[in-house]
Amino acid sequence: MLLCFFNIRAEVNEVWKTHNKTKLPTSMQMEGLNQCLAYLVDIFGSINGVNTKMQGRDRNVLNVTDSINAFKDKLKLLVERLVTGNVRVSFPVLHSLVDKKAPSASLLTDIKHHVNSLIAEFERYFPKLDPRTEQLMSLTWNLCRRNVHEILEQLQEEFLELTNNSLVKR
């Protein structure tokens, strides 16, 4: 929806000019608003992408955990790119708006602050797994690459059954 609104922003501005009697923002203010809107289109597109990856019949705790962890890592990468002022890859809509000139330093600072807030919220909602749970989940990720002595003793016999199951090896 944000992308649709972003795409018709010029038409919305025209309607606003003709029907609104209040003072309109200056062109510089409008440029800043458009850049903020472009950033929001990009970041909500990313959030919608991870949300979509977590839905569906074939989803389970393993691939949902992978999707969340990948998204948290992507957010950290965004912050690194923002430090250098690189918005080209991570924020395509914002980049298309600013094209060859870089976004303002204040906008980059605001975006960096917002992305850091997103990281903190994702860490709070999806904390790291405790080591025991992590070990059990890693069994399913790399089952056939494990040594029986790396497995909890009470699971070793079942582990050997699984690793020798030809259907599991495929």
N, C-alpha and C positions, 0 to 999 in steps of 0.2 A: 504494500500500500504506500509506503514511504517513497518507493521508486516511482510509482505512478504520480504521486504528488510532486516529486522532484521534476519529473518530465513535463508537467503542465504548470510549473511555477510562473512562467511568463504570463500565461493566461489568467492565473489566479491574481497576479499583480495588477493586470489590466482591470479585472472586475473590482478589485479593491480600490483602485484609483477612481473608477466611475461611481461607485456606490458608497464609499466611505468618506465622510466629511472631516475626519481627523487628519492630523499631520502625518504624512508618509515618511518612512525612513529615507535618508539620503542614499545616493547610489553606493557610497562606501559601506554604509550599514547593510544595504541589500547584498552587496558582494560577500560580506562577512556572514550574513544569514544563509546565503546560498552555499557557502563553503561548509558551514556547520551542518546544514541539511544534507549535503553530499556525504560528509563523514558519517552521519547517522544512517544514511542509506547503506553505506559500506559495512558498518559495524553490525547493524541489525540483520543484514544479509548473512554475515558470518554466524551470528547467533542462531538465525533461522536454519542455517545449514547444519549446525551441530544438533539442533533440536530434531530436524528431520532424520538425521542419522541414528537417533536414539529411538525411533519409532518403527513399528512394523512387526510382522509375524516372526521374522527370522532373527530378531534381536534377542540378546541374552546379556547377562551381567558382564561377560567377558568383552563383547564388542562394544557395549555401552561404556564400560570403563575405559576402553581404548579410545573411544571417540571423545570422551571428556578430557582424558589426559592429553590427547593430541591438541584439543582446543586450548587448554591451559598453556601448553607449550607454544602454540601459535600466538597467543596473546603476548607472551614474553618476547617472542620474536618481533611482534609489532612495536613494542616499546624500544627495542634495540634499533629498529629502522627509524623510528621517530626521532631518536637522538641525533641521527645523521640527516634528518630532514627528508628521508626517502619515503614518499607516499605512493610511488608509482605502482608497485606490485600489490601492496597490501590494501590500498584504498583506490581502486580503479575509478570509481565515480568521482571522488574528490580530485584525483589526478586529471581526469578528463576536463574538469571544471577549471583547474588552475593551469593546466597544460604545461607550458614550459617555465612558467614562473613558480617559485616555491610558495607554499602557503605561508601566512604570516607566522612569526615566531610565537605570538600569543595564542594563535589557533593550535599550533603544534604542542604548546605547553598544555593547553586545555585538553587536547586529545590524549596526550600522554597521561595526564592526571585521570581522565576517564577510563582509559585502558587499565591503568594500575588499580583503579577501583573495581573494575570487572574481574581482574585477577584475584583480588582479595575476596570478592564475593564468591567466585567459583571455588576458591580454596576453602571457604567457610562452608559452602553447600556440599562440596565434594572433597572432603579431606583425604589425605593419603591413607591407604589401607594399613592396618597393623601388619607386622612382619609375618605372622602365622597365616593370615588370610592371603597375603601376597604370595607366600610360598605355595599354598594350595592352588591359587589361580595360575601360578607359573607352571605348575604341573600340566595343566591343560593346554597351555600355550606351546610348550616344547616337550611334550610327553616322551617322544621317542629319543630325545637327545639326553635324557636324564640317566644318571647312574642310580641303581637301586639303593645305594648307601646314602644318597642325598635325600631320600624320601623318609618321611616319618615312619617309624618302625611299624606302627599299627596299619599302615597303608602299603607296605612293601609287597605283600603277596598279591594284592589287587593290582598294584602297579605292574608286576611281572605278567599278570594275566593280560592286561591292556597292551603292554608293549609287544606282546607276542600275538596279538590279534591282527590278522592281515587286513581287516577292514579299517582298523585305526591307522595303520601305516600308510594308507593311500592318500 
